[in-house]
Amino acid sequence: MEYKLHNNNRVAVLVPGFTTGTNREVLPLTEKIEAILKEHSPEFVLINLQGLTFIDSKFLGALVKGLKMAMNADADLVLTDLQKPVQSMFELTRLYNIFTIYPSEAEALKILSE
């Protein structure tokens, strides 16, 4: 799982390196979010989900845990580039109410940089 930093470490962008958000990716995701928060103290952790075509409940739980970790570190976790099946899962679970979701990474970076 790779990440990059933008805007003098203000925004950390995490791009999962897999095509499904299933159980085997949960631990690496939460560990990476935790490491980014500790090492860089960004204001925002942006997770680009463009490559995901499926997510399961454990992956959603990992995102919620990541959001909680970010909030405890005085940061915010935002999501971008949700594919239709992933977006449907957020709508079904109503998690779109607790996450800030942007249509694209570029749009999110533009807004978060202001």
LUMMI-535814 format. One record per atom (N, C-alpha, C): residue in three letters; atom name; x, y, z. Coordinates in Angstrom, 1 decimal. Each point is the difference from the previous one (the first is absolute). Layout:
   type   atom       c1       c2       c3
    ALA     CA        X        Y        Z
...
This chain:
   type   atom       c1       c2       c3
    MET      N      0.9     -1.2      0.0
    MET     CA     -0.9      1.2      0.0
    MET      C      0.9      1.2      0.0
    GLU      N     -0.2      0.9     -0.9
    GLU     CA      0.8      1.2     -0.2
    GLU      C     -0.7      1.2      0.5
    TYR      N      0.8      1.0      0.4
    TYR     CA     -0.5      1.3      0.3
    TYR      C      0.9      1.1     -0.5
    LYS      N     -0.5      1.2     -0.1
    LYS     CA      0.8      1.1     -0.4
    LYS      C     -0.5      1.2      0.8
    LEU      N      0.9      1.0      0.2
    LEU     CA     -0.4      1.2      0.8
    LEU      C     -0.1      1.2     -0.9
    HIS      N     -1.0      0.8      0.3
    HIS     CA     -0.2      1.2     -0.8
    HIS      C     -0.1      1.2      1.0
    ASN      N      0.3      1.2     -0.6
    ASN     CA     -0.2      1.3      0.7
    ASN      C      0.8      0.0      1.3
    ASN      N      1.3     -0.2      0.0
    ASN     CA      0.8      0.0      1.2
    ASN      C     -0.5     -0.9      1.1
    ASN      N     -0.3     -1.2     -0.4
    ASN     CA     -0.5     -1.0      0.9
    ASN      C     -1.4      0.3      0.6
    ARG      N     -0.7      1.0     -0.5
    ARG     CA     -1.3      0.3      0.4
    ARG      C     -1.0     -1.1     -0.3
    VAL      N      0.1     -0.6     -1.2
    VAL     CA     -0.9     -1.0     -0.5
    VAL      C      0.9     -1.3     -0.3
    ALA      N     -0.3     -1.1      0.6
    ALA     CA      0.6     -1.3     -0.3
    ALA      C     -1.0     -0.7     -0.8
    VAL      N      0.4     -0.4     -1.2
    VAL     CA     -0.8     -0.8     -0.9
    VAL      C      0.4     -1.4      0.0
    LEU      N     -1.0     -0.9      0.3
    LEU     CA      0.2     -1.4      0.1
    LEU      C     -0.8     -0.7     -1.2
    VAL      N      0.7     -0.8     -0.8
    VAL     CA     -0.6     -0.6     -1.1
    VAL      C      0.1     -1.5      0.2
    PRO      N     -1.0     -0.7      0.5
    PRO     CA      0.1     -1.5      0.2
    PRO      C      0.4     -0.7     -1.3
    GLY      N      0.9     -0.9      0.1
    GLY     CA      0.5     -0.7     -1.2
    GLY      C     -0.6     -1.4     -0.2
    PHE      N     -1.3      0.0      0.0
    PHE     CA     -0.8     -1.2     -0.2
    PHE      C     -1.3      0.3     -0.7
    THR      N     -0.7     -1.0     -0.5
    THR     CA     -1.2      0.3     -0.7
    THR      C     -1.3     -0.3      0.8
    THR      N      0.2     -0.6      1.1
    THR     CA     -1.2     -0.3      0.9
    THR      C      0.4      0.4      1.4
    GLY      N     -0.9      0.6      0.7
    GLY     CA      0.2      0.3      1.4
    GLY      C     -0.6     -1.1      0.9
    THR      N      0.8     -1.1      0.1
    THR     CA     -0.5     -1.1      0.8
    THR      C      0.9     -0.2      1.2
    ASN      N     -0.3     -1.1      0.8
    ASN     CA      0.6     -0.2      1.2
    ASN      C      1.5      0.0      0.0
    ARG      N      0.7     -0.5     -1.1
    ARG     CA      1.4      0.0      0.0
    ARG      C      0.7      1.4      0.0
    GLU      N     -0.8      1.0     -0.4
    GLU     CA      0.6      1.4     -0.1
    GLU      C     -0.3      0.8      1.2
    VAL      N     -0.8     -0.5      1.0
    VAL     CA     -0.4      0.8      1.1
    VAL      C      1.1      0.4      0.9
    LEU      N      0.8     -0.9      0.4
    LEU     CA      1.1      0.2      0.9
    LEU      C      1.1      1.0     -0.6
    PRO      N      0.4     -0.3     -1.3
    PRO     CA      0.9      1.0     -0.5
    PRO      C     -0.5      1.4     -0.2
    LEU      N     -1.3      0.2     -0.2
    LEU     CA     -0.6      1.3     -0.2
    LEU      C      0.0      0.7      1.4
    THR      N     -0.4     -0.6      1.0
    THR     CA      0.0      0.7      1.3
    THR      C      1.4      0.3      0.5
    GLU      N      0.9     -1.0     -0.2
    GLU     CA      1.4      0.3      0.3
    GLU      C      0.6      1.1     -0.7
    LYS      N     -0.3      0.1     -1.3
    LYS     CA      0.6      1.1     -0.8
    LYS      C     -0.6      1.4      0.4
    ILE      N     -1.3      0.0      0.3
    ILE     CA     -0.6      1.3      0.5
    ILE      C      0.7      0.4      1.3
    GLU      N      0.1     -1.0      0.9
    GLU     CA      0.7      0.3      1.3
    GLU      C      1.4      0.5     -0.2
    ALA      N      0.7     -0.6     -0.9
    ALA     CA      1.4      0.4     -0.2
    ALA      C      0.1      1.4     -0.6
    ILE      N     -0.9      0.3     -1.0
    ILE     CA      0.0      1.3     -0.6
    ILE      C     -0.3      1.1      1.0
    LEU      N     -1.0     -0.3      0.9
    LEU     CA     -0.4      1.0      1.0
    LEU      C      1.2      0.2      1.0
    LYS      N      0.7     -1.0      0.4
    LYS     CA      1.1      0.1      0.9
    LYS      C      1.2      0.7     -0.6
    GLU      N      0.3     -0.4     -1.3
    GLU     CA      1.3      0.5     -0.6
    GLU      C     -0.1      1.4     -0.6
    HIS      N     -1.2      0.4     -0.5
    HIS     CA     -0.1      1.2     -0.7
    HIS      C     -1.0      1.0      0.6
    SER      N     -0.9     -0.4      0.9
    SER     CA     -1.0      0.9      0.6
    SER      C     -0.7      0.8     -1.1
    PRO      N     -0.6     -0.6     -1.0
    PRO     CA     -0.7      0.8     -1.0
    PRO      C     -1.3      0.6      0.5
    GLU      N     -0.5      1.0     -0.6
    GLU     CA     -1.4      0.5      0.3
    GLU      C     -1.0     -0.9     -0.6
    PHE      N      0.3     -0.6     -1.1
    PHE     CA     -0.9     -0.9     -0.7
    PHE      C      0.7     -1.3     -0.5
    VAL      N     -0.7     -1.1      0.2
    VAL     CA      0.4     -1.2     -0.6
    VAL      C     -1.1     -0.3     -1.1
    LEU      N      0.5      0.0     -1.3
    LEU     CA     -0.9     -0.2     -1.1
    LEU      C      0.2     -1.4     -0.5
    ILE      N     -1.1     -0.8     -0.1
    ILE     CA      0.1     -1.3     -0.5
    ILE      C     -0.7     -0.1     -1.3
    ASN      N      0.8     -0.2     -1.1
    ASN     CA     -0.5     -0.1     -1.3
    ASN      C     -0.4     -1.4     -0.3
    LEU      N     -1.3     -0.3     -0.1
    LEU     CA     -0.6     -1.3     -0.2
    LEU      C     -0.2     -0.4     -1.5
    GLN      N      0.6      0.8     -0.9
    GLN     CA     -0.2     -0.2     -1.4
    GLN      C      0.1     -1.5     -0.4
    GLY      N      1.0     -0.7      0.5
    GLY     CA      0.3     -1.3     -0.4
    GLY      C     -0.9     -1.1      0.6
    LEU      N     -0.9      0.4      0.9
    LEU     CA     -0.8     -1.0      0.6
    LEU      C     -1.3     -0.2     -0.7
    THR      N     -0.3     -1.3     -0.3
    THR     CA     -1.3     -0.3     -0.6
    THR      C     -0.9     -0.7      0.9
    PHE      N      0.5     -0.3      1.2
    PHE     CA     -0.8     -0.7      1.0
    PHE      C      0.6      0.2      1.4
    ILE      N     -0.9      0.2      1.0
    ILE     CA      0.4      0.1      1.4
    ILE      C     -0.9     -0.8      0.8
    ASP      N      0.5     -0.5      1.1
    ASP     CA     -0.8     -0.8      0.9
    ASP      C     -0.1      0.7      1.4
    SER      N     -0.8     -0.5      0.9
    SER     CA     -0.3      0.6      1.2
    SER      C      1.3      0.2      0.9
    LYS      N      0.9     -0.9     -0.1
    LYS     CA      1.3      0.2      0.8
    LYS      C      0.8      1.2     -0.5
    PHE      N      0.0      0.1     -1.4
    PHE     CA      0.7      1.2     -0.5
    PHE      C     -0.7      1.3      0.4
    LEU      N     -1.3      0.0      0.0
    LEU     CA     -0.7      1.2      0.4
    LEU      C      0.3      0.3      1.5
    GLY      N      0.1     -1.1      0.8
    GLY     CA      0.4      0.2      1.4
    GLY      C      1.3      0.5      0.1
    ALA      N      1.0     -0.4     -0.8
    ALA     CA      1.3      0.6      0.0
    ALA      C      0.0      1.5     -0.4
    LEU      N     -0.8      0.4     -0.9
    LEU     CA     -0.1      1.4     -0.3
    LEU      C     -0.6      0.8      1.1
    VAL      N     -1.0     -0.6      0.7
    VAL     CA     -0.5      0.7      1.2
    VAL      C      1.0      0.1      1.1
    LYS      N      0.8     -1.1      0.2
    LYS     CA      1.1      0.1      1.0
    LYS      C      1.0      1.0     -0.4
    GLY      N      0.3      0.1     -1.3
    GLY     CA      1.0      1.0     -0.5
    GLY      C     -0.5      1.4      0.2
    LEU      N     -1.3      0.2     -0.2
    LEU     CA     -0.6      1.3      0.3
    LEU      C      0.1      0.4      1.5
    LYS      N     -0.2     -1.0      0.8
    LYS     CA      0.1      0.2      1.4
    LYS      C      1.4      0.4      0.4
    MET      N      1.0     -0.8     -0.5
    MET     CA      1.4      0.3      0.2
    MET      C      0.4      1.4     -0.4
    ALA      N     -0.5      0.4     -1.2
    ALA     CA      0.2      1.3     -0.5
    ALA      C     -0.5      1.1      0.9
    MET      N     -1.3     -0.2      0.4
    MET     CA     -0.6      1.0      0.9
    MET      C      0.8      0.1      1.3
    ASN      N      0.5     -1.1      0.5
    ASN     CA      0.7      0.0      1.3
    ASN      C      1.4      0.7     -0.2
    ALA      N      0.4      0.1     -1.3
    ALA     CA      1.3      0.7     -0.3
    ALA      C     -0.3      1.4     -0.5
    ASP      N     -1.2      0.5      0.2
    ASP     CA     -0.4      1.3     -0.5
    ASP      C      0.2      0.2     -1.5
    ALA      N     -0.4     -1.1     -0.7
    ALA     CA      0.0      0.0     -1.5
    ALA      C     -1.3     -0.4     -0.5
    ASP      N     -0.2     -0.1     -1.3
    ASP     CA     -1.2     -0.4     -0.6
    ASP      C      0.4     -1.1     -1.0
    LEU      N     -0.9     -1.0     -0.2
    LEU     CA      0.2     -1.0     -1.0
    LEU      C     -1.1      0.2     -1.0
    VAL      N      0.4      0.2     -1.3
    VAL     CA     -0.9      0.2     -1.1
    VAL      C      0.2     -1.0     -1.0
    LEU      N     -1.0     -0.3     -0.8
    LEU     CA      0.0     -1.0     -1.1
    LEU      C     -0.2      0.7     -1.3
    THR      N      0.5     -0.7     -1.0
    THR     CA     -0.2      0.5     -1.4
    THR      C     -0.2     -1.1     -1.0
    ASP      N     -0.5      0.3     -1.1
    ASP     CA      0.0     -0.9     -1.2
    ASP      C     -0.7     -1.4      0.3
    LEU      N     -1.2      0.1      0.6
    LEU     CA     -0.8     -1.2      0.3
    LEU      C     -0.6     -0.6     -1.3
    GLN      N      0.3     -1.2     -0.3
    GLN     CA     -0.6     -0.7     -1.2
    GLN      C     -1.5     -0.3      0.4
    LYS      N     -0.8     -0.2     -1.0
    LYS     CA     -1.5     -0.2      0.3
    LYS      C     -0.3     -1.0      1.0
    PRO      N      0.6     -1.3     -0.1
    PRO     CA     -0.3     -1.0      1.1
    PRO      C      0.4      0.4      1.4
    VAL      N      1.1      0.7      0.1
    VAL     CA      0.5      0.5      1.3
    VAL      C     -0.9      1.1      0.5
    GLN      N     -0.4      0.9     -0.9
    GLN     CA     -0.9      1.1      0.4
    GLN      C     -1.3     -0.6      0.5
    SER      N     -0.5     -1.0     -0.7
    SER     CA     -1.2     -0.7      0.4
    SER      C      0.1     -0.5      1.4
    MET      N      1.1     -0.6      0.4
    MET     CA      0.2     -0.5      1.3
    MET      C      0.0      1.1      1.1
    PHE      N      0.6      1.1     -0.4
    PHE     CA     -0.1      1.2      1.0
    PHE      C     -1.4      0.5      0.1
    GLU      N     -0.8     -0.1     -1.0
    GLU     CA     -1.4      0.5      0.0
    GLU      C     -0.8     -1.0      0.8
    LEU      N      0.2     -1.3     -0.2
    LEU     CA     -0.7     -1.1      0.7
    LEU      C      0.2      0.1      1.5
    THR      N      1.3      0.2      0.4
    THR     CA      0.3      0.1      1.4
    THR      C     -0.1      1.3      0.6
    ARG      N     -0.3      1.0     -0.8
    ARG     CA     -0.2      1.4      0.4
    ARG      C      1.3      0.6      0.5
    LEU      N      1.1     -0.6     -0.3
    LEU     CA      1.3      0.6      0.4
    LEU      C      0.4      1.2     -0.7
    TYR      N     -0.7      0.4     -1.1
    TYR     CA      0.3      1.2     -0.7
    TYR      C     -0.3      1.2      0.9
    ASN      N     -0.8     -0.3      1.1
    ASN     CA     -0.3      1.1      1.0
    ASN      C      1.1      0.3      0.9
    ILE      N      1.0     -0.9      0.2
    ILE     CA      1.1      0.3      0.9
    ILE      C      1.3      0.3     -0.7
    PHE      N      0.1     -0.3     -1.3
    PHE     CA      1.2      0.3     -0.7
    PHE      C     -0.2      1.2     -0.9
    THR      N      1.1      0.7     -0.2
    THR     CA      0.0      1.0     -1.1
    THR      C      0.5     -0.7     -1.2
    ILE      N     -0.8      0.1     -1.1
    ILE     CA      0.3     -0.8     -1.2
    ILE      C      0.0      1.0     -1.2
    TYR      N      1.2      0.0     -0.7
    TYR     CA      0.1      0.9     -1.2
    TYR      C      0.0     -0.9     -1.2
    PRO      N     -0.5      0.6     -1.1
    PRO     CA     -0.1     -0.8     -1.3
    PRO      C      1.4     -0.4     -0.5
    SER      N      1.0      0.8      0.2
    SER     CA      1.3     -0.3     -0.5
    SER      C      1.1      0.5      0.9
    GLU      N      1.2     -0.6     -0.1
    GLU     CA      1.2      0.4      0.8
    GLU      C      0.3      1.4     -0.3
    ALA      N      0.0      0.4     -1.3
    ALA     CA      0.4      1.3     -0.4
    ALA      C     -0.9      1.1      0.6
    GLU      N     -1.3     -0.3      0.0
    GLU     CA     -0.9      1.0      0.6
    GLU      C      0.2      0.1      1.5
    ALA      N      0.2     -1.2      0.6
    ALA     CA      0.2      0.1      1.5
    ALA      C      1.3      0.8      0.3
    LEU      N      1.0     -0.3     -0.7
    LEU     CA      1.3      0.7      0.3
    LEU      C     -0.2      1.5     -0.2
    LYS      N     -0.7      0.4     -1.0
    LYS     CA     -0.3      1.4     -0.3
    LYS      C     -0.7      0.7      1.2
    ILE      N     -1.1     -0.7      0.4
    ILE     CA     -0.8      0.5      1.1
    ILE      C      0.8      0.0      1.4
    LEU      N      0.7     -1.1      0.2
    LEU     CA      0.8     -0.1      1.3
    LEU      C      1.2      0.9      0.1
    SER      N      0.4      0.5     -1.2
    SER     CA      1.2      0.8      0.0
    SER      C     -0.4      1.5      0.2
    GLU      N     -1.2      0.3      0.0
    GLU     CA     -0.5      1.4      0.2
    GLU      C      0.2      0.4      1.4
